[in-house]
Amino acid sequence: MSLYAELHRHLGGSVVPRVLWRYFQRNRPDLSDQFADYGAFEAFYTRPRHSLAEYLELHTLVESVQTREALPYFIYRLMRGAYIFENLAYLELRYTPYLRTPDHLSQAQRIDAMAEIVEIVGRASQQPEYPIVTRQLLCLHSQLPQAVNQAILDLAAQYPQYVCGIDVAGGDRQYGDRLEDFLQLYQRAQALGLNTTGHLYETRDGCYPQLLPYLQRIGHGIQIPLHHPELLPQVAARGQCLEVCPTTYLKTGTLQEIHQLKAVFDRCFEAGVDIAICTDNAGLHNVRLPFEYENLLTHDVIDFAGLQRCQEAAFRHAFAWPHGQPPSALLTGLLQVPALARP
């Protein structure tokens, strides 16, 4: 039995089509009328988009229904599927808590409401029947005000029992206009001792070398080996890991076919840069983590030695996995989750 660590999965993109559609039918008559036929909804929900910006618009559909009341419903089904169908031993679930608060509230009220969201997600993720070591990554957002991002960062530091680090997401074209803001935020994150990752070098528009020194892992990062290989020695020297999400690049039009990733893996392996294979948005893609590995093997992007190398890298770079403990330890002692779950 292979066990997997998932380092890059968005809460908004984690809901598989059938679960989301059933929620609409039972709880959202306004949306159930719009998506009356499941087949048509699945085709709409999972089809490739023309750009990353168009792809990210789908997150707003899910975020609108992931309210404080509905989050346990979605997370329970996420954990059940991850344990039964994906053999996940470890999961980092990332999202922007501000976007799960009621949008009719003032900014200050929404900031105050974020702590409850973190607590709800944290409690709902602890399912004794599906014992996965789970943590949250709180996402700063390229389209949110600096004050909100600052509050998200401070919130991450207040909940070490639930939160293992921060990310920046929301579309990489906007980073350039706010680069100084994000540099200040990452500097503060380092001062607070927070783990850091960030969506960088996913597209040709998202290449900001100024942010790289502040990251322990790089969200996506595929443009480094593809178009900026001169940076690979620095990435290797920092011990940074790329979070590569193969299906995403086909869904966003970033790559035209999966075999283009072979250069990413070959150049990273040659340079000594680790890669963790991830799903990013397993629900939007209707693709679970083991299939990401299988698809790479089937298309000769990696071989079985590369598969094992990436599996091990995912556990090694996990922010809250007990360092030095192999994943096989989960199969002994009847999965002693309370001990493993402590940071």
Buried (B, 14 or more C-beta within 10 A) or exposed (E): EEBBBBBBBBBBBBBBBBBBBBBBBEEBEEBBEEBEEBEEBBEEBBEEBEBBBEBBEBBEBBBBBBBBEBBBBBBBBBBBBBBEBBBBBBBBBBBBBBBBBEEEEEBEEBBEBBBEBBBBBBEBBBBEEBBBBBBBBBBBBBEBEBEBBBBBBBBBBEBBEBBBBBBBBBBBBBBEEBEEBBBBBBEBBBEEEBBBBBBBBBBEBBBBEEBBEBBBBBBBBBBBBBEBBEBBEBBBEBEBBBBBBBBBBBBBBBBEEBEBBBBBBBBBBEBEBBBBBBBBBBBBBBBBBBBBBEBBBEBEBBEEEBBEBBBBBBBBBBBBBBEEEEBEBBEEEEBEBEEBBEE
